[in-house]
Amino acid sequence: MKNTRKVRRVFPGSNSAYGFYSFFDQIAFPHANRVFIIKGGPGVGKSTFMEKIGKEMQERGFAVEYHHCASDSGSLDALVIPGPGIVFMDGTAPHIVDPVNPGAVDEIIHFGNYLNEHGIREHRDSIIKLTAEIGRLFKQAYRLLAAAALYLEASESCDNAKELPQDPWNLLALELINEILSGKRAVKGYSGVRRLFASAISPGGTVNFLDTLVEGLDYVYIIHGGNRNAKSKLIERVADAAAMRNFYIEAYHCAFEPHRIDHLVIPELSTAIINSMEPHCFSHPKVCREIDAREFAPRLPRALHKEKRAFRLKYQSALSEAITFLTRAKAAHDELEELYIPNMDFAKIDSLCRETLQRTLDFACISG
């Protein structure tokens, strides 16, 4: 029976209240020995190519990390094989990636070499029209996400009408830092912070892969509910304390408001702190500690509670409308792909996939 190692799933980009937000520069962090940058249009097989290689490497006993597309969670933007430090990534818009160290580390794979250009030119006008429409739909989605952020801010301002006590949050931060980090120092050879997303606002709604982040970890802390600002600052304090002790940490940012940190993983300590809150409510059978931050929430007068609820409903409505536009954008993108698919030589791409898989295995053996 083939050995199957750990599989993690994350998002390198986000459809956020600030437009498309990218952490693509973090995919290969902290280092990569080989980076394959795949160039090509929609529907040419980039995601399938990466998925095939990922599954083959997984079945051969390698840990793999799938980086999913926020605008189509079933599609891949990148594949990382952490052990040998091999990375594959989609280098096309909206996350254009070009080689940094051509030949030495980075290599471009041109799927355009397998495109029937004469056939695709027959659809020139349709392609231009669909591409423009996709751009327009995304802009509308981002406008609605920005509006949703304002409604959410207005809703949370009701909590701030009554001054929040800082002592419980300060004490909790000190308690977690002491419990997780007291007397511990990093022994691995590198430190730093890798930033990604564990969730996404996608055409299918809000999606998360939190279960893959905590799989195999010994210590999982889950913080339920409570004030978003306070929880984000709490997690940042633990992250800062871990960084000062030279631990490598993974910070998973909020897909809606990317300046916030929602989740933290410290691999060397086999520890994670997870923010369980709508829309990514989370539970885990092996959680070592659950914290109900709702205990810190102020009791609101009836008028403020009603005001908060009204703004919350408007936030949910704007978010739902934004997802509708993302769904329409995906439908248009699917239509665009249908124009490219008949004009691709997939037999040659399959051959290229087998050849690249063998090169990947050879490189993994050399580096290992």
Secondary structure, 3 states (H helix, E strand, C coil): CCCCCCEEEEECEEEECCEEEECHHHCCCCCCCEEEEEECCCCCCHHHHHHHHHHHHHHCCCCEEEEEECCEEEEEEEEEECCCCEEEEECCCCCCCCCCCECCCEEEEEHHHHECHHHHHCCHHHHHHHHHHHHHHHHHHHHHHHHHHHHHHHHHHHHHCCCCCCHHHHHHHHHHHHHHHCCCCCCCCCCEEEEEECEEEECCEEEECHHHHHCCCCEEEEEECCCHHHHHHHHHHHHHHHHHCCCEEEEEECCCCCCCEEEEEEHHHCEEEEEEECCECCCCCCCCEEEEHHHHCCCCCHHHHHHHHHHHHHHHHHHHHHHHHHHHHHHHHHHHHHHHHHHECHHHHHHHHHHHHHHHHHHHHHHC
